[in-house]
Amino acid sequence: MTPDDHTMTAARAPIAPGTLVALIGPAGAGKTQFTHGVPSHEVISLDELRALVNGGDPGDQSATAEAVQLQNLLLDARLLRNRTVYCDSTNVEATVRAGLVERARRHGRPLLAIVLTTPLDVCLRRNSERPANRRVPEDVLRWQHQLAVDALPGLEDEGFDEIRLYPAVNRSGR
């Protein structure tokens, strides 16, 4: 087993029931792909909530504020009921992560960060392959990637109970 195989296994290792799992990574890192092995009722996707708000377009950033309100309502409802929940959004900004930490603490729930360490060039390529309405501007994606890289050393100090790294690139680089 290579170190990357070990890291990927650890990222997929069992988690305690009722855990808030914060996926952290820029657009194109593979956050949504990571959730494909997770029961759909455990995943709250900001993209899907945007589509719900605006009538079908997950890339419409004008719906983000309302989608975040829905996301927070759903996170609270799941945590209140001691249900595991995966937060599928970039979570690269410290203020966003602080909100997740506060939410988990308020409900007395464990908090796991899964950081997708996908290289920038792979994120950029994946982003360029998306439909036009789903593409993130390159400068924004580069900013997101840098925030994720910069955040990694301090995540434990932010209040996460556990941090797992997931190099979300398969052998073909996808």
N, C-alpha and C positions, 0 to 999 in steps of 0.2 A: 504494500500500500504506500503510495507516495504521500508526502505531507499535504498536498492539495486534496487527495482522496480522504485523508484523515480529517481535514478541516471540513470538508463537505459532509462527511458522516456526522461529525459533531454538530454541525448546523442543523441537521435533520434529526438529531437525537430526541428522544421523548422530552416533553415539557410538562411541568406540573399543571393540573387542571386549573382553570381560572386565570392563566397567565395572559398578560398583555404583551404581545409580540410586536415590536416596532421594527419593521423592515426599513433599513437605512441605505439609500443609494440614489444616485442621479437617474434621470430618465435614461432608459436603455440598459440599465444595470442588470435587469432580469428579476425584478421584484415580483411581478405578476407571474412569471414562469415559475418562480420558487413556490408560489401558492397553489400550483396545479395539483400537488399531492395532498393538499389540505382540504377538509370538507368545506364546501362553498359557504355554508352558514357561519363558519368561523372567520371569514375574510370580509373586511370592510375596505372596499377599494374606492379611493377618492375619484378615480376616473369614472367608475360606474355610477357613483353618486352625481357627478357632473352631468352625465348622460340622463340620469333620472330627472334631474332638475330642469334641464333645458330641452328635453324631448328627443334625446338620442345622440348628442355629440359629446363624447368623453373628452375631446380636446378643447372644448370651448371654455377658455379660462375665465370668461365673464361670469360663469356659474360657480366659481370656486368658493366664494364666501358662503353661499347657501349650502354647497356641498360639504364644507367644513362643519357647518352647524349640524347637518344631518349626521356626519361622521361622529361628532362628539356626543350627540344624543345616543347613537347606537353603541358607541364604546361604553358609555355610562350604563346603558341598559344591560349589556353583556357582563360587565364587571360586577354590577350590583347582584347579578344572578350567579356569580362565580363561574362564568363561562369563559373559555379560552377565546381570544380574539386576536386576529392578525391585522395590523394597521398597514394596508398597502398604499402608501404614498411615499414621497421622497424622504421626508423626515430628516432632511440635511441641515435645517436651520435650528440653532440652539434653542430658540424660543418655542419652536414646535415640539422639540423633544422635552423641554421643561414642562410643557402642558401635558404630555403623555406621562411623565414621571409623577406630576401632581395628581393626575387622574388615577393612576394605579395606586398611589399611596392613600388617597382619599377612600378608596374602596378596599384597602388592605390586600391588594393583589400583587403577585410577583411581576417583575418587569424584565423582559428579555429583549436585547437588541441583537438583531441579525443584520450584520453589515455586509452588503454585497460589494466585494472588492474588485469588481469588473474594471479592467483597464479603460482609460479614457478613449483610446482609439476604437475599441469594441463598442462602447456606448455611442460614440459618434456614428459609426457605421450602422448600427441598429436603428438609430434615430433617423438616418437618411433613408432607410428602407421603409419607414412608416408612411402611411397615407399622409398627404399634405396637412390635413386638419389635426393630425396627431403629433406632428413634428414639433420639437422644442427648439427655439432658436439656438444656434450653436453657442453663442456667448453665454446664454442662460445655462445650457448643459455643462459647459466648461466650469462655470461658477458653482453649479450644484456638485460637480465632481470634486472640485477643490474643497468645498465645505465638508463633504463626506470624508475626504482624506484628512483634513485638518482636525475633524472631530474625533477621529478614532482614538488617539492617545488619552483623551479626557473623558470618554464615555462612562467609565466606572465612577469618576468623580461627579458626574451628573446625576447619579442615583440609580443606574441600571443594576439589577441584581446579577445579571449574567450577560456576557457579550460573546457572541459567536460570529466568526468570520465565514463568509461563503463566497469563494471565487466563482461567480456565476458564469463561467465560460466552459462549454464542453469542448471536447477534443477538436471540433471543427471551428472553434472560436465563435460560436453562436451562442 
